[in-house]
Amino acid sequence: MLFILKKTVGGLLMPLPFILLMMAIALVLLWMTRWQKTGKVFFSLSWLLLLLLSLQPVADNLLRPVESGYPTYQPQAHPPVKYVVVLGGGYTYNPDWAPSSNLISNSLPRVAEGIRIYRANPGSKIVFTGAQAMTNPVSSAAVAGKVAESLGVPESDIILLDKPRDTHQEAQQVKILAGDQPFVLVTSANHLPRALVFFRQAGLSPIPAPANQLAIDSPLNPWERALPQALFLSHSERAWYETLGSIWQWMTLPSSETKPVS
């Protein structure tokens, strides 16, 4: 019940639902009350917020500090590892689709980066985490495993941890598998700082490997920077989601455990 409540409240606090709620309040004030000025203020603020969060300079400047803390994994910079752990993300399951189409949003880049690192560590196992969604008969871990198999990873080298429902539970399950030995931890760049807190708090030794970097530093066409786009609204959403997640983590873990480890 707490898990469902956390996801529901967190979802309502995301930029788009929150802005739509502000617009709904504005419409109620404008159409059903005498508080016309207040309604106009609410609507103007929600419109301006939607505009700003959909612009590339704003969205990526919000996201960049969240996801730029760790460099891309380079095999020559680290000793060989036995396990490459890829955290679960968004997914669905339709057996008629191409396997990779069942990995939504952040999940496919995580799996692709995990496979790259697995191949750079001969003899290693690739570990996929993630439980079943409430209405899905197949787990996130299993879907990622199917994608890895379709890309040439032997089934014998794939380990599925299909019970964890969030990052904290993923860390507990990996602890049972990996113990104290170092392993590579692959997740989205914006999720990595928060994930590392959970894994280090569990007494693990993860080597950070960011995937799915989103904030764009390379040159863009002028109109791509100037026009609002749903893509960049999603970047703002990721920045806000991880900020909320870090606040929740700070509230629920002892303060000493939420401090970054150098």
C-alpha positions as CSV (number, residue, x, y, z in Angstrom):
1,M,0.0,0.0,0.0
2,L,2.8,2.4,0.9
3,F,4.5,1.6,-2.5
4,I,1.3,2.4,-4.4
5,L,0.8,5.6,-2.4
6,K,4.3,6.7,-3.0
7,K,4.0,6.2,-6.7
8,T,0.6,7.9,-6.9
9,V,1.6,11.0,-4.9
10,G,4.9,11.2,-6.7
11,G,3.1,11.0,-10.1
12,L,0.8,13.8,-9.2
13,L,3.7,16.0,-8.3
14,M,5.4,15.6,-11.7
15,P,5.4,18.7,-13.9
16,L,2.7,17.9,-16.3
17,P,0.0,16.6,-13.8
18,F,0.9,19.5,-11.5
19,I,0.5,22.1,-14.2
20,L,-2.7,20.6,-15.4
21,L,-4.0,20.7,-11.8
22,M,-3.1,24.4,-11.7
23,M,-4.9,25.0,-14.9
24,A,-8.0,23.1,-13.6
25,I,-8.0,25.3,-10.5
26,A,-7.7,28.4,-12.7
27,L,-10.7,27.3,-14.9
28,V,-12.8,26.6,-11.8
29,L,-12.0,30.0,-10.4
30,L,-12.7,31.7,-13.7
31,W,-16.0,29.9,-14.5
32,M,-17.5,29.2,-11.1
33,T,-16.4,31.9,-8.7
34,R,-15.9,35.6,-8.4
35,W,-12.2,35.2,-7.9
36,Q,-11.4,36.2,-11.5
37,K,-8.0,37.8,-10.8
38,T,-6.8,34.7,-8.8
39,G,-8.0,32.5,-11.7
40,K,-6.1,34.6,-14.2
41,V,-2.9,34.5,-12.1
42,F,-3.1,30.6,-11.7
43,F,-3.7,30.2,-15.4
44,S,-0.9,32.6,-16.4
45,L,1.6,30.9,-14.0
46,S,0.7,27.4,-15.2
47,W,1.1,28.5,-18.9
48,L,4.5,30.1,-18.1
49,L,5.7,27.1,-16.2
50,L,4.7,24.7,-19.0
51,L,6.5,27.0,-21.5
52,L,9.7,27.2,-19.6
53,L,10.0,23.6,-18.6
54,S,9.5,22.7,-22.3
55,L,12.5,24.7,-23.5
56,Q,15.8,23.0,-24.0
57,P,18.0,25.6,-22.2
58,V,15.8,25.5,-19.1
59,A,15.2,21.8,-19.1
60,D,18.7,20.7,-19.7
61,N,20.2,23.2,-17.2
62,L,17.9,21.6,-14.6
63,L,18.9,18.1,-15.5
64,R,22.6,18.5,-16.1
65,P,23.7,18.9,-12.5
66,V,21.7,15.7,-11.6
67,E,23.3,13.4,-14.2
68,S,26.8,14.8,-14.7
69,G,28.5,13.4,-11.5
70,Y,30.0,10.2,-13.0
71,P,32.0,9.6,-16.2
72,T,31.1,6.9,-18.7
73,Y,32.5,3.5,-17.7
74,Q,35.8,2.7,-19.4
75,P,37.0,-1.0,-19.0
76,Q,40.7,-0.1,-18.9
77,A,40.1,2.2,-15.9
78,H,38.8,-0.6,-13.7
79,P,39.7,-4.2,-12.8
80,P,37.6,-7.0,-14.3
81,V,34.3,-7.7,-12.5
82,K,32.2,-10.8,-12.1
83,Y,28.8,-9.1,-12.3
84,V,27.3,-6.3,-14.3
85,V,24.1,-5.2,-12.7
86,V,21.5,-3.3,-14.8
87,L,18.7,-1.8,-12.8
88,G,15.1,-2.1,-14.1
89,G,13.1,0.7,-15.6
90,G,10.0,1.3,-17.6
91,Y,8.7,-1.7,-19.7
92,T,5.7,-3.4,-21.2
93,Y,5.4,-6.9,-22.7
94,N,3.9,-7.8,-26.1
95,P,5.3,-11.0,-27.5
96,D,4.4,-9.9,-31.0
97,W,6.7,-6.9,-30.8
98,A,10.5,-6.7,-31.5
99,P,12.0,-7.6,-28.1
100,S,13.6,-4.1,-27.6
101,S,10.3,-2.4,-28.2
102,N,9.1,-3.7,-24.8
103,L,11.7,-1.6,-23.0
104,I,10.3,1.9,-22.5
105,S,12.1,5.2,-22.2
106,N,15.2,4.8,-19.9
107,S,15.3,1.0,-20.0
108,L,16.7,0.2,-23.4
109,P,19.8,2.5,-23.0
110,R,20.5,0.8,-19.7
111,V,20.4,-2.6,-21.2
112,A,22.5,-1.6,-24.2
113,E,25.2,-0.1,-21.9
114,G,25.1,-3.1,-19.7
115,I,25.7,-5.4,-22.6
116,R,28.7,-3.3,-23.7
117,I,30.2,-3.5,-20.3
118,Y,29.5,-7.2,-20.0
119,R,31.3,-7.8,-23.3
120,A,34.3,-5.8,-21.9
121,N,34.5,-8.1,-18.9
122,P,35.0,-11.7,-20.3
123,G,33.6,-14.4,-18.0
124,S,31.2,-12.0,-16.3
125,K,27.4,-12.4,-15.7
126,I,24.9,-9.7,-16.5
127,V,22.2,-9.2,-13.9
128,F,18.8,-7.6,-14.6
129,T,16.6,-6.4,-11.8
130,G,12.9,-5.5,-11.5
131,A,9.7,-7.1,-10.5
132,Q,6.4,-7.5,-12.4
133,A,4.2,-4.5,-12.8
134,M,0.8,-4.9,-11.2
135,T,-1.0,-5.8,-14.4
136,N,1.9,-7.5,-16.3
137,P,2.5,-11.2,-16.2
138,V,6.2,-10.8,-17.1
139,S,8.8,-9.0,-14.9
140,S,11.0,-6.1,-15.9
141,A,14.0,-8.2,-15.3
142,A,12.7,-11.0,-17.6
143,V,11.9,-8.5,-20.4
144,A,15.4,-7.1,-20.2
145,G,16.8,-10.6,-20.3
146,K,14.9,-11.4,-23.4
147,V,16.3,-8.3,-25.1
148,A,19.9,-9.3,-24.0
149,E,19.4,-12.8,-25.5
150,S,18.1,-11.3,-28.8
151,L,21.3,-9.3,-28.9
152,G,23.6,-12.3,-28.5
153,V,24.1,-12.7,-24.7
154,P,23.9,-16.4,-23.8
155,E,21.1,-17.3,-21.4
156,S,23.7,-18.9,-19.1
157,D,25.3,-15.5,-18.6
158,I,22.0,-13.8,-17.6
159,I,20.8,-13.6,-14.0
160,L,17.3,-12.3,-13.2
161,L,16.4,-10.7,-9.9
162,D,12.7,-10.3,-10.4
163,K,11.4,-9.6,-6.9
164,P,12.6,-6.0,-6.2
165,R,10.1,-3.2,-6.7
166,D,12.3,-0.2,-6.1
167,T,16.0,0.7,-5.9
168,H,16.2,0.0,-2.2
169,Q,15.0,-3.6,-2.7
170,E,17.3,-4.0,-5.7
171,A,20.3,-3.2,-3.5
172,Q,19.2,-5.8,-0.9
173,Q,18.9,-8.5,-3.6
174,V,22.3,-7.6,-5.2
175,K,23.9,-7.8,-1.7
176,I,22.8,-11.5,-1.5
177,L,24.3,-12.2,-4.9
178,A,27.5,-10.2,-5.0
179,G,28.4,-9.9,-1.3
180,D,31.4,-7.6,-0.8
181,Q,33.0,-7.9,-4.2
182,P,33.0,-5.0,-6.6
183,F,30.5,-5.0,-9.5
184,V,29.5,-2.5,-12.2
185,L,26.2,-0.7,-11.5
186,V,24.4,0.4,-14.6
187,T,21.4,2.8,-14.5
188,S,20.3,6.1,-16.0
189,A,22.8,8.9,-15.4
190,N,20.1,11.0,-13.6
191,H,19.2,8.0,-11.3
192,L,22.8,7.0,-10.5
193,P,23.5,9.3,-7.6
194,R,20.4,8.2,-5.7
195,A,21.0,4.5,-6.6
196,L,24.6,4.7,-5.3
197,V,23.3,5.8,-1.9
198,F,21.1,2.8,-1.5
199,F,23.8,0.4,-2.7
200,R,26.5,1.8,-0.5
201,Q,24.2,1.9,2.4
202,A,23.7,-1.8,1.9
203,G,27.5,-2.3,2.3
204,L,28.1,-2.9,-1.4
205,S,31.0,-1.8,-3.6
206,P,29.4,-0.6,-6.9
207,I,31.4,0.8,-9.8
208,P,29.1,3.6,-11.3
209,A,28.3,3.3,-14.9
210,P,25.9,6.0,-16.2
211,A,23.6,5.3,-19.2
212,N,20.9,7.3,-21.0
213,Q,22.5,10.7,-20.5
214,L,19.8,13.2,-21.6
215,A,21.0,16.8,-21.0
216,I,22.4,18.0,-24.4
217,D,25.7,19.8,-24.5
218,S,26.4,19.4,-28.3
219,P,25.3,22.1,-30.8
220,L,21.6,22.3,-31.7
221,N,19.7,24.1,-34.4
222,P,18.4,27.5,-33.2
223,W,14.8,26.5,-33.5
224,E,15.4,23.4,-31.4
225,R,16.6,25.6,-28.5
226,A,13.9,28.2,-29.0
227,L,10.7,26.2,-29.5
228,P,9.0,24.3,-26.7
229,Q,9.0,20.5,-27.1
230,A,7.6,17.5,-25.3
231,L,11.1,16.0,-25.3
232,F,12.5,18.7,-23.2
233,L,9.5,18.7,-20.9
234,S,10.4,15.1,-20.2
235,H,13.9,16.2,-19.3
236,S,12.5,18.6,-16.8
237,E,10.4,15.8,-15.5
238,R,13.4,13.6,-14.9
239,A,15.2,16.4,-13.0
240,W,12.2,16.9,-10.8
241,Y,11.5,13.2,-10.3
242,E,15.1,12.6,-9.0
243,T,14.9,15.7,-6.8
244,L,11.8,14.4,-5.2
245,G,13.4,10.9,-4.9
246,S,16.4,12.4,-3.2
247,I,14.2,14.3,-0.7
248,W,12.3,11.1,0.1
249,Q,15.6,9.3,0.5
250,W,16.9,12.0,2.9
251,M,13.7,11.7,4.9
252,T,13.7,7.9,5.2
253,L,17.4,7.1,5.6
254,P,19.8,8.2,8.4
255,S,21.6,11.4,7.4
256,S,25.0,9.7,7.4
257,E,23.8,7.2,4.8
258,T,22.6,9.8,2.4
259,K,25.9,11.6,2.2
260,P,27.9,10.9,-1.0
261,V,30.9,8.6,-0.6
262,S,34.1,10.0,-2.2
